[in-house]
Amino acid sequence: MESIATKIANFRDKIPGRAYLLLAVIIFAPASSIVRQLTQIGEQNLIAGKKSDFFL
């Protein structure tokens, strides 16, 4: 009987590198637009006349 760690390692070895690349593109592609939107929100909503650095 295989251990869970062995099963995970075998599954990971079967995933091609292109799948990891596709996953990275899916995650990082919208990052630029999200940062731009946060910047615009910060410019429109000043705190004490200054841009806020954090959105909580």
Number of C-alpha atoms within 10 A of each C-alpha: 4 6 7 9 9 11 11 11 10 11 10 10 10 9 10 9 10 9 10 11 11 10 12 11 12 11 10 9 11 10 12 9 10 11 11 11 12 14 15 11 14 17 13 10 13 11 11 7 7 10 14 14 10 7 7 3
